Amino acid sequence: MRQIKATASKVLGFFVNPPGQHTLGSGLIVLNDEGLERGIKPRYFEVHSVGERTEVVNDIKPGDIVYVAHGRWSRGIDVGDTKKRNIHSLDPKDILGIYEGEFHESDLSTIS
């Protein structure tokens, strides 16, 4: 992956539960709800980089899973991630919380 670092006032992250239909490792199919009222909900991101002047710089670090208010992220940018994920710019003011504990893909069926 190309090296990319957040600017001073931004947070960069990868979607953990992106909109769109996808299949969990367990085989459970999560339907596409984007554009529907039930699809308007916060989403989870894995933090990649935290700008040094954000209000969350002391609260989150790369690798953390954060809960972000609906639509408070940029379009994804291909940075050559080995997992084929796009990186997104997140609005630090709209990071609602931090997922605590061990995170597994199978958790998505209970947190989306």
LOKOLTOR-802877 format. One record per residue: x, y, z of N, C-alpha, C, CB in turn. Coordinates in pm, whole numbers. Glycine has a CB too. Example, Ala and Ser with C-alpha at 12.3 -4.5 7.8 and 13.67 -1.06 7.14 Angstrom:
% LOKOLTOR-802877
+--------+--------+--------+--------+--------+--------+--------+--------+--------+--------+--------+--------+
!    nc1 !    nc2 !    nc3 !   cac1 !   cac2 !   cac3 !    cc1 !    cc2 !    cc3 !   cbc1 !   cbc2 !   cbc3 !
+--------+--------+--------+--------+--------+--------+--------+--------+--------+--------+--------+--------+
!   1319 !   -569 !    780 !   1230 !   -450 !    780 !   1320 !   -330 !    780 !   1131 !   -447 !    905 !
!   1285 !   -225 !    708 !   1367 !   -106 !    714 !   1290 !      3 !    787 !   1408 !    -60 !    572 !
+--------+--------+--------+--------+--------+--------+--------+--------+--------+--------+--------+--------+
% end
This chain:
% LOKOLTOR-802877
+--------+--------+--------+--------+--------+--------+--------+--------+--------+--------+--------+--------+
!    nc1 !    nc2 !    nc3 !   cac1 !   cac2 !   cac3 !    cc1 !    cc2 !    cc3 !   cbc1 !   cbc2 !   cbc3 !
+--------+--------+--------+--------+--------+--------+--------+--------+--------+--------+--------+--------+
!     84 !   -118 !      0 !      0 !      0 !      0 !     89 !    124 !      0 !    -96 !      0 !    122 !
!     48 !    222 !    -79 !    118 !    350 !    -78 !    107 !    411 !     61 !     63 !    446 !   -186 !
!    212 !    479 !    102 !    210 !    544 !    233 !    127 !    671 !    223 !    354 !    576 !    283 !
!     29 !    683 !    310 !    -55 !    802 !    312 !    -82 !    836 !    458 !   -189 !    780 !    233 !
!    -75 !    964 !    489 !    -91 !   1012 !    626 !   -199 !   1120 !    626 !     44 !   1067 !    683 !
!   -278 !   1122 !    731 !   -384 !   1223 !    744 !   -322 !   1362 !    759 !   -476 !   1192 !    864 !
!   -389 !   1462 !    701 !   -347 !   1599 !    726 !   -381 !   1633 !    870 !   -415 !   1700 !    625 !
!   -334 !   1747 !    917 !   -344 !   1785 !   1057 !   -485 !   1780 !   1114 !   -290 !   1921 !   1076 !
!   -586 !   1810 !   1032 !   -722 !   1820 !   1086 !   -814 !   1706 !   1044 !   -782 !   1950 !   1043 !
!   -761 !   1599 !    989 !   -843 !   1489 !    938 !   -808 !   1356 !   1002 !   -829 !   1478 !    788 !
!   -897 !   1260 !    983 !   -874 !   1120 !   1020 !   -898 !   1039 !    893 !   -969 !   1073 !   1140 !
!   -811 !    943 !    866 !   -829 !    854 !    751 !   -865 !    716 !    801 !   -700 !    849 !    663 !
!   -956 !    648 !    729 !   -996 !    515 !    772 !  -1052 !    432 !    659 !  -1096 !    524 !    883 !
!  -1066 !    303 !    686 !  -1122 !    206 !    593 !  -1259 !    163 !    645 !  -1028 !     83 !    575 !
!  -1358 !    151 !    554 !  -1489 !    100 !    594 !  -1475 !    -39 !    655 !  -1585 !     95 !    473 !
!  -1546 !    -63 !    764 !  -1557 !   -197 !    820 !  -1689 !   -258 !    774 !  -1548 !   -194 !    977 !
!  -1795 !   -179 !    773 !  -1926 !   -226 !    724 !  -1977 !   -132 !    616 !  -2029 !   -236 !    840 !
!  -1917 !   -139 !    496 !  -1957 !    -46 !    389 !  -2100 !    -71 !    342 !  -1862 !    -59 !    271 !
!  -2162 !     34 !    287 !  -2294 !     16 !    228 !  -2284 !    -80 !    109 !  -2354 !    151 !    184 !
!  -2393 !   -142 !     75 !  -2394 !   -234 !    -39 !  -2411 !   -377 !      9 !  -2266 !   -221 !   -121 !
!  -2453 !   -463 !    -81 !  -2471 !   -603 !    -46 !  -2335 !   -670 !    -34 !  -2559 !   -676 !   -150 !
!  -2316 !   -746 !     73 !  -2193 !   -823 !     88 !  -2222 !   -946 !    173 !  -2081 !   -736 !    152 !
!  -2130 !  -1041 !    167 !  -2145 !  -1166 !    240 !  -2041 !  -1173 !    351 !  -2132 !  -1287 !    145 !
!  -2086 !  -1200 !    472 !  -1995 !  -1215 !    585 !  -1920 !  -1347 !    573 !  -2072 !  -1207 !    719 !
!  -1813 !  -1359 !    647 !  -1735 !  -1482 !    647 !  -1819 !  -1603 !    685 !  -1619 !  -1470 !    743 !
!  -1923 !  -1582 !    763 !  -2011 !  -1692 !    805 !  -2107 !  -1736 !    695 !  -2090 !  -1650 !    928 !
!  -2110 !  -1658 !    582 !  -2202 !  -1689 !    473 !  -2330 !  -1608 !    476 !  -2235 !  -1834 !    476 !
!  -2352 !  -1532 !    584 !  -2470 !  -1449 !    595 !  -2462 !  -1335 !    493 !  -2484 !  -1393 !    739 !
!  -2568 !  -1315 !    414 !  -2572 !  -1209 !    313 !  -2637 !  -1086 !    375 !  -2649 !  -1254 !    185 !
!  -2564 !   -974 !    374 !  -2616 !   -847 !    423 !  -2664 !   -770 !    300 !  -2506 !   -766 !    505 !
!  -2794 !   -742 !    294 !  -2851 !   -676 !    176 !  -2811 !   -530 !    167 !  -3003 !   -688 !    179 !
!  -2816 !   -476 !     46 !  -2785 !   -336 !     22 !  -2903 !   -251 !     69 !  -2754 !   -312 !   -127 !
!  -2879 !   -165 !    169 !  -2984 !    -77 !    218 !  -2950 !     69 !    191 !  -3006 !    -99 !    367 !
!  -2845 !     95 !    115 !  -2808 !    233 !     82 !  -2920 !    298 !      1 !  -2674 !    236 !      3 !
!  -2953 !    420 !     33 !  -3060 !    491 !    -37 !  -3197 !    466 !     23 !  -3060 !    450 !   -181 !
!  -3208 !    372 !    113 !  -3335 !    346 !    182 !  -3327 !    409 !    321 !  -3364 !    192 !    192 !
!  -3441 !    438 !    378 !  -3441 !    500 !    511 !  -3363 !    417 !    612 !  -3584 !    521 !    559 !
!  -3378 !    285 !    606 !  -3306 !    201 !    703 !  -3155 !    199 !    676 !  -3361 !     58 !    698 !
!  -3112 !    245 !    559 !  -2970 !    251 !    526 !  -2902 !    376 !    579 !  -2951 !    243 !    378 !
!  -2983 !    470 !    632 !  -2927 !    593 !    686 !  -2892 !    567 !    831 !  -3027 !    714 !    673 !
!  -2768 !    531 !    852 !  -2722 !    495 !    986 !  -2571 !    515 !    994 !  -2760 !    349 !   1022 !
!  -2520 !    528 !   1114 !  -2375 !    539 !   1129 !  -2307 !    412 !   1077 !  -2337 !    563 !   1277 !
!  -2180 !    425 !   1045 !  -2101 !    312 !    996 !  -1971 !    301 !   1075 !  -2072 !    329 !    844 !
!  -1912 !    182 !   1069 !  -1785 !    158 !   1137 !  -1669 !    169 !   1040 !  -1786 !     20 !   1203 !
!  -1558 !    224 !   1089 !  -1434 !    239 !   1012 !  -1316 !    192 !   1096 !  -1414 !    386 !    967 !
!  -1216 !    137 !   1028 !  -1088 !    107 !   1093 !   -998 !    227 !   1068 !  -1023 !    -27 !   1037 !
!   -946 !    287 !   1174 !   -863 !    406 !   1164 !   -728 !    369 !   1102 !   -843 !    472 !   1302 !
!   -687 !    447 !   1003 !   -556 !    430 !    939 !   -456 !    534 !    991 !   -568 !    440 !    786 !
!   -500 !    660 !    999 !   -411 !    769 !   1039 !   -494 !    880 !   1103 !   -331 !    824 !    917 !
!   -435 !    945 !   1204 !   -503 !   1053 !   1277 !   -420 !   1180 !   1267 !   -528 !   1013 !   1426 !
!   -481 !   1289 !   1219 !   -410 !   1417 !   1212 !   -373 !   1467 !   1350 !   -496 !   1521 !   1141 !
!   -255 !   1531 !   1359 !   -202 !   1571 !   1490 !   -276 !   1688 !   1555 !    -58 !   1606 !   1477 !
!   -363 !   1757 !   1481 !   -438 !   1869 !   1541 !   -588 !   1843 !   1548 !   -413 !   1996 !   1461 !
!   -630 !   1718 !   1537 !   -773 !   1688 !   1550 !   -811 !   1681 !   1698 !   -809 !   1554 !   1479 !
!   -939 !   1701 !   1724 !   -985 !   1693 !   1863 !   -987 !   1549 !   1916 !  -1125 !   1753 !   1874 !
!   -964 !   1451 !   1828 !   -966 !   1311 !   1871 !   -827 !   1248 !   1876 !  -1054 !   1230 !   1777 !
!   -722 !   1329 !   1856 !   -586 !   1276 !   1847 !   -545 !   1198 !   1973 !   -488 !   1389 !   1823 !
!   -596 !   1236 !   2088 !   -562 !   1167 !   2212 !   -657 !   1051 !   2244 !   -561 !   1265 !   2328 !
!   -763 !   1037 !   2164 !   -865 !    936 !   2192 !   -856 !    813 !   2102 !   -999 !    997 !   2178 !
!   -812 !    832 !   1978 !   -807 !    719 !   1884 !   -668 !    705 !   1825 !   -912 !    738 !   1773 !
!   -641 !    585 !   1775 !   -511 !    555 !   1714 !   -533 !    461 !   1596 !   -413 !    493 !   1818 !
!   -435 !    451 !   1508 !   -448 !    357 !   1396 !   -482 !    216 !   1445 !   -318 !    354 !   1313 !
!   -576 !    153 !   1374 !   -621 !     20 !   1412 !   -750 !     19 !   1492 !   -515 !    -49 !   1489 !
!   -784 !    132 !   1556 !   -910 !    140 !   1631 !  -1028 !    130 !   1535 !   -917 !    271 !   1712 !
!  -1139 !     77 !   1585 !  -1264 !     73 !   1511 !  -1351 !    184 !   1569 !  -1336 !    -68 !   1521 !
!  -1393 !    280 !   1482 !  -1473 !    393 !   1528 !  -1608 !    394 !   1460 !  -1398 !    526 !   1502 !
!  -1705 !    453 !   1528 !  -1844 !    464 !   1482 !  -1862 !    607 !   1432 !  -1948 !    428 !   1596 !
!  -1898 !    625 !   1304 !  -1904 !    756 !   1241 !  -2047 !    787 !   1196 !  -1806 !    763 !   1120 !
!  -2093 !    909 !   1223 !  -2227 !    951 !   1184 !  -2247 !    931 !   1034 !  -2251 !   1098 !   1222 !
!  -2371 !    900 !    995 !  -2402 !    870 !    855 !  -2357 !    982 !    761 !  -2551 !    847 !    838 !
!  -2284 !    944 !    657 !  -2245 !   1036 !    552 !  -2131 !   1130 !    585 !  -2360 !   1115 !    515 !
!  -2067 !   1113 !    699 !  -1961 !   1204 !    740 !  -1823 !   1150 !    701 !  -1966 !   1228 !    891 !
!  -1814 !   1105 !    576 !  -1688 !   1056 !    521 !  -1682 !   1091 !    374 !  -1673 !    902 !    543 !
!  -1562 !   1091 !    318 !  -1543 !   1124 !    177 !  -1565 !   1002 !     90 !  -1403 !   1182 !    154 !
!  -1563 !   1024 !    -41 !  -1561 !    911 !   -134 !  -1430 !    836 !   -111 !  -1575 !    958 !   -284 !
!  -1431 !    708 !   -140 !  -1312 !    627 !   -120 !  -1205 !    655 !   -225 !  -1348 !    482 !   -121 !
!  -1080 !    641 !   -184 !   -965 !    660 !   -272 !   -883 !    532 !   -271 !   -878 !    784 !   -227 !
!   -849 !    482 !   -389 !   -766 !    361 !   -401 !   -622 !    397 !   -367 !   -776 !    300 !   -544 !
!   -571 !    335 !   -261 !   -432 !    359 !   -221 !   -348 !    232 !   -230 !   -426 !    414 !    -78 !
!   -400 !    133 !   -303 !   -325 !      9 !   -321 !   -325 !    -81 !   -198 !   -186 !     39 !   -359 !
!   -430 !    -74 !   -118 !   -441 !   -157 !      2 !   -440 !   -304 !    -38 !   -569 !   -123 !     81 !
!   -368 !   -387 !     38 !   -358 !   -530 !      7 !   -492 !   -601 !     17 !   -259 !   -596 !    101 !
!   -587 !   -546 !     96 !   -720 !   -605 !    109 !   -818 !   -543 !     10 !   -772 !   -588 !    252 !
!   -768 !   -461 !    -83 !   -850 !   -396 !   -188 !   -954 !   -299 !   -132 !   -921 !   -503 !   -271 !
!   -924 !   -239 !    -16 !  -1016 !   -142 !     45 !   -975 !     -1 !      2 !  -1015 !   -155 !    200 !
!  -1073 !     86 !    -12 !  -1047 !    227 !    -38 !  -1036 !    299 !     95 !  -1158 !    290 !   -127 !
!   -957 !    405 !     97 !   -942 !    484 !    218 !  -1037 !    604 !    210 !   -795 !    530 !    238 !
!  -1088 !    648 !    326 !  -1184 !    758 !    332 !  -1135 !    862 !    432 !  -1325 !    706 !    371 !
!  -1165 !    987 !    404 !  -1140 !   1095 !    499 !  -1263 !   1105 !    588 !  -1109 !   1231 !    426 !
!  -1242 !   1104 !    719 !  -1352 !   1110 !    816 !  -1352 !   1246 !    884 !  -1340 !    997 !    922 !
!  -1470 !   1295 !    916 !  -1481 !   1421 !    989 !  -1465 !   1389 !   1138 !  -1619 !   1492 !    959 !
!  -1356 !   1434 !   1201 !  -1333 !   1399 !   1343 !  -1449 !   1438 !   1435 !  -1207 !   1467 !   1391 !
!  -1519 !   1547 !   1404 !  -1631 !   1591 !   1490 !  -1746 !   1493 !   1487 !  -1680 !   1729 !   1447 !
!  -1750 !   1408 !   1384 !  -1862 !   1314 !   1370 !  -1825 !   1170 !   1404 !  -1914 !   1320 !   1230 !
!  -1712 !   1153 !   1471 !  -1678 !   1021 !   1524 !  -1753 !   1009 !   1656 !  -1519 !   1001 !   1544 !
!  -1850 !    917 !   1658 !  -1943 !    907 !   1771 !  -1891 !    821 !   1885 !  -2074 !    853 !   1724 !
!  -1802 !    728 !   1854 !  -1755 !    639 !   1958 !  -1646 !    546 !   1907 !  -1869 !    558 !   2013 !
!  -1590 !    471 !   2000 !  -1483 !    377 !   1970 !  -1528 !    238 !   2013 !  -1350 !    417 !   2042 !
!  -1515 !    141 !   1922 !  -1551 !      3 !   1953 !  -1447 !    -51 !   2050 !  -1560 !    -85 !   1824 !
!  -1490 !   -106 !   2161 !  -1398 !   -160 !   2260 !  -1400 !   -312 !   2256 !  -1432 !   -111 !   2401 !
!  -1287 !   -371 !   2282 !  -1276 !   -516 !   2283 !  -1225 !   -569 !   2151 !  -1409 !   -579 !   2316 !
!  -1216 !   -699 !   2144 !  -1169 !   -767 !   2023 !  -1275 !   -758 !   1914 !  -1136 !   -916 !   2054 !
!  -1236 !   -720 !   1793 !  -1330 !   -705 !   1683 !  -1309 !   -816 !   1582 !  -1317 !   -567 !   1616 !
!  -1419 !   -878 !   1539 !  -1417 !   -984 !   1437 !  -1521 !   -953 !   1330 !  -1443 !  -1124 !   1501 !
!  -1496 !   -994 !   1207 !  -1590 !   -968 !   1098 !  -1729 !  -1019 !   1132 !  -1541 !  -1033 !    969 !
!  -1738 !  -1129 !   1204 !  -1870 !  -1186 !   1237 !  -1949 !  -1091 !   1327 !  -1853 !  -1323 !   1306 !
!  -1883 !   -994 !   1394 !  -1953 !   -898 !   1478 !  -2043 !   -806 !   1395 !  -1853 !   -815 !   1556 !
!  -2017 !   -795 !   1265 !  -2094 !   -703 !   1181 !  -2242 !   -734 !   1180 !  -2042 !   -706 !   1041 !
!  -2279 !   -860 !   1196 !  -2420 !   -892 !   1192 !  -2495 !   -835 !   1312 !  -2438 !  -1042 !   1186 !
!  -2423 !   -799 !   1417 !  -2490 !   -746 !   1536 !  -2469 !   -597 !   1554 !  -2442 !   -818 !   1658 !
!  -2378 !   -533 !   1478 !  -2350 !   -392 !   1500 !  -2395 !   -302 !   1387 !  -2207 !   -373 !   1522 !
!  -2441 !   -357 !   1277 !  -2481 !   -269 !   1168 !  -2619 !   -217 !   1194 !  -2475 !   -341 !   1033 !
+--------+--------+--------+--------+--------+--------+--------+--------+--------+--------+--------+--------+
% end
